[in-house]
């Protein structure tokens, strides 16, 4: 991959979710497979971008999100 990121489809996009690591809730805005390498060796992670009630977005691992009630 030449790009440093790519969008990934997810069943919870545009739905309320909770980050189980922090307990914060918001709307899942995007899931991105992102190259977070800081050296010659590539390291890719799937990050969830969540917009909280304040309007600010935060990220977490996709494995940390669950539907919010």
N, C-alpha and C positions, 0 to 999 in steps of 0.2 A: 504494500500500500504506500502510495506516495503522500497521501494526505495525513495530517496529524489527528484527524477525527472523522467519524462517519456516524450518521443518524441510524438508530436501530428502532424498529417498530416494537411497541409494547402494549399489552392489553389494558393497562391502566392509564394511558395517556389522556390528559385533560380530565382526570378524575381525582377526587380527594384521596390522598395517601398519607401514611405515617412513616416516619423514619424511626425504626425500632432502636437504632443506636442512640439517638438524641431525644426521642419522644416528640419531636416537632412534627406538625402536620401542615399540609398545603396541597396545591394542585400540581400533579406531575406534568411538567412542561415539555420535557424531552429526555430521551435516553441516548447517550452518545458513547460510542466505542472510541476512547481517546488514547492517544500515544502520550504517555507521561514520562517518557525516557529522559534522562539527563546525561546519558552517555551514548556510546556507539551501539550498545545493545538495546533493541526495542522492547518496550514494556507497555502493553495495551490493557486498559481496564474499562469496564462498562460503568459509567457514571449516570446517576439519575439527577436531573435538575428539577428542583421543587420550588415553587413560588409560595412563600408563606403568606399569612394574612396581612403582614406589613407591606407586602409588595416586593420584598427582597427575595432573591433566589439563593438557594444553598444547594450543595451537592452532597450526595452520599452514594455508597455502593448500591447497585441495583438489587443485590441480595438483601439489603436492609429495608426495602420498602414493602409495605402491605397496604391493602385497602383500609381507609379510615371509615369509621362508623358514623 
